[in-house]
Amino acid sequence: MKIKMFYLLVILILTIVCWQVTIFVFGYRGIGWQIISVVVCLLCTFALVSAARRASERIWIYTGLFILAGLFLPASLIVDIFPGRWSLPFGSYMSFTLLLIVCTALVIAALLFYSALNLYKEWRNASAVAQRKQAGKTVVLVLVLSALLLARALYNLYWFIVWDSTSDPLGYLWLYILIPAALFANIVLIIILPGRTKLAGGLYLLLIPALVAVSARAQGVNFRQLTEERAERASQAIETYYARKGRYPQNLRQLTPGYTLSLPGPVIIYGQDWCYDRGDDYYRLGYVYREHWSTPFLVGQIYKTNQAPDLDRICGKEIAALQKRYPQQFFDEW
């Protein structure tokens, strides 16, 4: 009787989670749409539970490696998939796609944890030395992969929130998707784990405060100040190049990896790069700037130059590229 009540409670929580996430992502479109969405979510849950119980550990290892590779892909690849008006950071479809990868990583990490517990039982029950050794190595591999998935997912979430703050930010509202994903993974663990090991599945709830902490830390980042810090790093690399070569680099790609390990771009408008030009005895470094996320006017902001102030403005090509990509969003401004 207690077990039945427990599973009814789990199903009720899962139903509420599916219902709320559906409303957040797609909006309220009538009770019929909501019922269909919840039923689909529940069917997916039962399918995942069934797959977790029947699939071998190798399946989840390969899936984890695939998702981990997806987390390491540059977000710009996803941006380029969508038309310009949707890919303006952060357009709704692009944002949902990036978060969907993170949410999938949270779920797969939970299933890897489940696989590790099963492998641990095999390790304890194994009699042959070679078999115990192999099982032990697999347990470590699965746990490391699960930890890597979680770490990279939190890292991607951090930068997602930082970039979100440069546009029309939703801040903590993004947790409306991420926390249900963590709850979903926890519920699946509680269902599939046997006996007392269900308590170990409950530890996955610790992921929720981690998500909140990462989001809070990212929202505290001043992206304009971060851009200035990155510009200073680029400027120092340019001057170091000049001191060694006696000339300024033809382009900023010549600075890596010899003069700086990496040269991240400005954190103002997603996808832009530094504005840079040079001559025999001068260089200019800058970036495209806007006063507020809602303003459509773009200006070329010079960070550092040793050039006469009456020459042509900077960032003309970069502004033109942004206008071409987002014709309804940005306008030029002197």
N, C-alpha and C positions, 0 to 999 in steps of 0.2 A: 504493500500500500504506500509506504514512504517513497519507494523508488518511482512508482507511477506519479505521485504528486511532484516529485523532483523533476521528472521529465516534462510534466505539464508546465511547471514553472519556467523551465528552460525554453520551451516552445513559445510561451507567452512573451518572455523577454526578447527572444529572437524576432517574433512578429512585430513587436513595438519598434525594435531597432530597424528592421526592414522598412516599416511604414514611415518612420521619421527620415531615414536616409533618402527614400524615394521622393518625399515632399521637398527635401532640401535640394536635391539634384535636378529634378524635373518640374518642381512646382506642383501646386494642387490642381489636378485636372479632372476632378470628379471622383466619386466613391468607387465607381466601377474600375477606373484605371488604378486606383490605389489597391483594391482587392487583388487585381491581376498581378500587380507588381509584388505584393506580399507573398502570394502563392508561388510565384516564380522564385523568389528569394528562398522560401522554405524548401522547395523542391531542389534548388541548388545546394542547400545545406545538407539535406539528406543524401544527395548524390555524393557530396564531398565526404561525408561521414562513411558512406559505403566504400568509396574509393580508398579512404585512409585505412580502413580495416583490411581491404583485400590486396591493395597494391604493395609491391615489395619496396624495400628501402631504397633500392637503386632508382626507382621511378622518382622518388622525392629528392634524391641527390641530384639527378639530372635536371629536374625541374628547378631546384634551388640554384644550380649553376646557371641555368638559362635566365632566371629572374635577376640574379646577381649581375650577369652581363648586361641586362637591360638597365639596371640601376647605374652602371658605369657609362652608358651611352650619353653623349652630350644632349642636353635638353633642346639644343638648336635643331637637332634632327627632327624632333617632334614638332617644333615650331614651323619648320619648312613644309610639313605635310599639309597644313591648313592654309586656306586663303588668308590674305593680308588682314582683312577686317576681323577675323577670328583669332589670328595669332598675335595681335597686339597684346603684349604681356600685361596682365594675363587674361586672355580671352577664355570664355567659359569652357569650350571643348578642349583646348590645350591644357588648362588647369586640371580638368577632370581626368584627362589622360595621364598626366604626370602623377596625380595623386592615386590613380588606379594602380599604377606600377608599385607605388609605396605600399598601398593596402594589400596588394597581392603578396608582396614580400613579407608582410607581417603574418599573413595566413600560412604561407609556405614555411616560414621559420618555425611556426607552431607545429606543423606536421613533421618537420625534421626533428623537433624536440621529442615528439611522440615516437618517431622511428628510433631515436637514440635510446629511449627507455626500453623499447623492445629488444634492441641489440644488447643492451646492458644485461637483460635477463638471460639472453643466449650466452653472454660471456660468463655469467655466474654459473650457468648449468653445464657449460662445456667441460668435457673431461680431458680431451686431448690438449696438449700444450700448444701445438700449432694452431688449433682451432680457437683457443682462448686468445692467443696473440693476435690472430687475424680479426677476431671480433672486437678486441680492445682497440685496435687501430681504426676500425670502422666507426666505433662509437666516438672516438676523438674527432675523426673527420667530419662526421655528421654534426656534432656539437659546434665545431669551429665554423662550419658552413652556416649553421643557424645563427651564430653570433655575428658573422660577417654580414648576413642579410639584414639583421636588425640594425647594426651599426651604420651600414650604408644607407638604409632606409631613413634613419634619423638624420644623417648628413644631408641627404637630398631634401628632406623636409625642411631643414634649417635654411638652405639656400632658396627653396621654393618660397618660404615666408619672407625672406629678405627681398626677393624680387617682387613679391606681391605688394610689399610696402611702397614700391616705386610707382605703382599704378593706383587703381581704386582698391585699397586694401580691405580684405575681409577679416584679417587677423585671426582671432580665436574661432571664428565661424568655420574655418576649414577643419577644425577638430570635430565638427559635426559629422564628418565623413570618416576621419581617422579613428576616433574613439570607438564608434560602432564596429569598425573593422577589427580592432583589438578585442572588443567584446565577442565578436563573432568567432574569432580564433580561439578565445578562451572557452566559449560554449562548445565548440567542436572538440576541444581537448577534454572537457569534462564528460562529454558523451562517450568518446572512444576509449578513454583511459579506464582501466579496470580497478576496482577496489579502492584501496587507500591512495593509490597513485593519482586519483582525481585531485587530491590536495596539491600535488605538484603542478597540475594544470592550472590551479587557481593562482599560482605565482605569476602566471602570464599577465595578470591584471596589473602588475607593477609597471607594465609598459605604458599604462595610461598616464601616470604622473610624469613619466619620461617624455611623452609626447607634449604634454602641457609645458614642461620646463624648456624643451627645445623651441617650442613656439614662442614662449615669452622671451627667451634669449634673442631669437631672431628679430622679433618686433622691436627690441631695444637697439638694434643696429641703426646708426645714422648713415644712410647709404651715400649721401653727399660727402660726408667726411671720409667714408671708406673710399670713394672715388678719388678724393684728394690724396689719400695715402698711397693708392695705387699709382696715381700720376707721379708722385714724388719718387716712387720706386723706378718707374720707367725713365724719369728724367735723370736719375743718378746713373742708370745703366747707359744712357746715351752719352753722358759726360765721361764716363769711364771708357767707353768705346773711343771717344774722341781723343782722350789722353793717351791711349795706346796706339791708335791708328793714325792720328793726325788729321782725321776727317770724320764727318758725321755719317752714321749708317744710312745707306740708301733707303732702307725700310726697317721697321721695327723687328721683323723676323730675324734680322742679322744679330739681334741682341741675345737670342736664345739658341742653345743653352750656355754659350760661352761667357756672357756677361750677367745673365740672370737666369735662374732655373725656369721660371715661368713669368709670363707677362699678362696677367688677367686684365680684362678690359674695364671700362667705366661701368658703374652701377647706377645708370640714369635711365636709359631706355634699352630694353633687352635686345641683344643682337648687335649693338653698335660696337665699333672699335675706336681706337684712338685716332685723332686727327693729327697727322704728322707730315711735315715737309721740311726740306733741307736744301742748303746750297753749300758752296765751298766754305763759307765762313759763318753760317747761321743755321739754326734749326728752330722749329716751332712745334710745340706739343700742346694738344688741347682735346676737347671732346664736345659732343653735342649736348646742349643743356636746355632744360625747361624749368621755369620757376615752380610749377605745381603740376601734379599729375593730370589735372583737368585742363591745363592751358594747351591750346593747339599750336602755339608759336615756339619755334626752335631757334636757338642761337648757337653760334660757335664760341665756346668758352676757351680762351687761351690759358693754359696753366703756366707754361714757362716758355720764354723766347729770348733770344739775344739779337732780335731783328728790329729794324726801324719800325716804329708804330704806324707809319702812314702807308704801309704796303697792304696788299689784298687781305681780306678777311680769311679766317680759317674755317675748315669743316664744310666748305661748299659742296663737295662731292658727297660727303656723308649725309648732309641734310637732304640733298636731292634723292639719294637712295632711300631714305626713310619716307620721303614724300611719295615716291613711286610705289613703295610697298604698302603704305597706309594713306592712300590719297584722300580719304575722308577724315583723317585724324589730325594731320600735322600741316602747318603752314610755315613758310620761311619768315624770318625776321632778322633785321640787321642788329 
